[in-house]
Amino acid sequence: MFEAPTAEQLALYLGLPEIDGARADLLIAQAVALCETVVRPLPDQATAVVLSAAGRAYVNPQQISYETIGPMSVQRPSGSGGLYLTKADKAALKSLAGRGGAFTVDPTPDSADPSPTWPADPDVGPDLVYEPGWGWV
C-alpha cells in the first residue's frame, strides 16, 4: 500500500537542511492527487515520482527557466507556476503500475466450442446424427 512521503523525506531529496513543513506537506498531498489522475491506486514505488513533482514545485514555484542578476532578467514559460507531471513521470507511474507494455487480449469466451463452424456443410443438417469416428450419418 502506498504511503505518501513526508516533509523530511522531501528535504532529504532536495538536499535542504531546513524545509517549510506545512508547505512541503501541501505540495506532497497535491503531488499525490496529481499522480492519482494517471494511476489509481498508486504503487508503492510511486514515492520517487511524488517527490520529483513536489520537489520541482518547492524549489521553483514559478517555473523560472533562467535568471540573470544584473540588471535583473527572468523568463517564465507561458502558463507558468504550479505543480505538474512530466511525460517521464507519467510513463514511470504507468510502468510501476504494470501498464504500458505490449500485451495480448483473448476475446474468446471460455464456453466457446472449438469445432469449426465455417464454411457451412450442406450435407450436415437436422436429420443427420454425428457419430465419432464416422462423422455425420
Salt bridges, closest charged atoms under 4 A:
GLU36 OE1 - ARG40 NH2 3.25
ASP89 OD2 - ARG56 NH2 2.59
